Amino acid sequence: MMSTPQDVLLNEFGTYYLADELGYFVDDALEEHADHSATRIVRFHSDLAAEVADLLQKMAADPAHPLFETIGKETLYDWNGDQDSWAKFQRLARRMSEGIAKGISG
């Protein structure tokens, strides 16, 4: 059982956003993957979903957020390493956060 919003996020990224698989969807199916992530987080971690959404918003606003280092190690991808990667993370995080908010509000 995941115990913190950070754990939930690391598990999601470490399972579904590994560097060697990103090329298959990062340019043309990012929103679809974000929607699936939001659905999983709401379904399996409803008690922490609102906090995960908040964490995603904070990370999308701060490329120096300390969790990027851990997520980078988990996914083998530097999400805040350059403008393109950072922009992709922002799109992904904001879409996931919006999806979670919709999912928990019914």
Secondary structure, 3 states (H helix, E strand, C coil): CCCCHHHHHHHHHHHHCCHHHHCCCCCCCHHHHHHHHHHHHHHHCCCCHHHHHHHHHHHHCCCCCCHHHHHHHHHCCCCCCCHHHHHHHHHHHHHHHHHHHHHHHC
